[in-house]
Structure formats: C-alpha cells, structure tokens
Amino acid sequence: MAKSNSKSKRKLVGMVSDESGERVYYTRKNTMNTQDKLSLRKYDPKLRRHVTFTETKKNLGRNEVKPKKH
C-alpha cells in the first residue's frame, strides 16, 4: 500500500454491512468532494450475497459494530 500522507485529503474509512453488522471492507474517500457517508453495494462473505455497506470510522480493533443507544 502507498505511503500515508497526513496532508492528504483522502481518509481511510471502514465499510460495515447493514444486514450482518460486520466490518469487512476498508476504502479511501476524498473528504473534500464527498462529505456525506458512502453507501456501496458489495459482497458480504458471511451472508454469501450482495448487500449495502455504509461508511463508519476506521477502527481496526474490533470487527463488529455495537448498536446505537436511543
């Protein structure tokens, strides 16, 4: 992978599955051009089908996302 530049406008974000809650994919996005959350349709290996993945913060420590408190 290329060297990470702290001045870069591109940030590393995690993609979490809407159905299984697993964080499987990581991608870079340009925060200047795309300010709202990314939403991509990708393959979920746990469910073995394509589902929608939405952007979360990059967190390599855990794989599952805790549910939000209301």
C-alpha positions in Angstrom: 0.0 0.0 0.0 1.2 3.5 -0.7 2.7 5.7 2.0 0.0 7.5 4.0 0.4 11.3 3.8 -1.0 13.3 6.8 -1.7 16.3 4.5 -3.8 14.1 2.1 -7.5 14.9 1.6 -8.2 11.2 1.4 -9.2 9.4 4.6 -9.4 5.7 5.3 -12.9 4.6 6.3 -14.4 1.2 7.2 -17.5 -0.2 5.4 -20.0 -2.0 7.6 -22.7 -4.3 6.4 -26.3 -3.1 7.0 -27.6 -6.6 7.5 -24.9 -8.6 9.3 -23.1 -5.7 11.1 -19.7 -7.0 10.1 -17.0 -4.5 9.1 -15.3 -6.3 6.1 -14.2 -3.6 3.7 -12.0 -0.6 4.0 -11.7 2.1 1.4 -10.4 5.7 1.0 -12.6 8.6 0.3 -11.9 12.2 -0.6 -13.5 14.2 2.2 -13.5 17.5 0.2 -15.6 16.1 -2.6 -17.8 13.6 -0.7 -18.8 14.9 2.6 -21.8 12.6 3.3 -21.5 8.9 4.2 -20.6 6.5 1.5 -23.1 3.7 0.7 -21.9 0.9 -1.6 -23.4 -2.4 -2.6 -20.7 -5.1 -2.0 -20.4 -8.8 -1.4 -20.9 -10.0 2.2 -19.0 -13.3 2.8 -20.9 -14.1 6.0 -24.3 -13.9 4.3 -22.9 -15.0 0.9 -24.8 -12.4 -1.1 -24.6 -8.7 -2.1 -25.8 -6.2 0.5 -25.4 -2.5 1.1 -22.4 -1.3 3.1 -22.3 2.1 4.8 -19.3 4.1 6.0 -18.1 4.1 9.6 -14.9 5.2 11.2 -11.7 3.3 10.7 -11.3 1.1 13.8 -9.0 -2.0 13.4 -9.5 -3.1 17.0 -13.0 -4.7 16.6 -14.8 -6.2 13.7 -18.4 -5.9 14.8 -20.2 -2.6 15.3 -22.2 -2.0 18.6 -25.8 -1.0 18.2 -26.6 2.7 18.8 -28.2 3.7 22.0 -31.5 5.6 21.6 
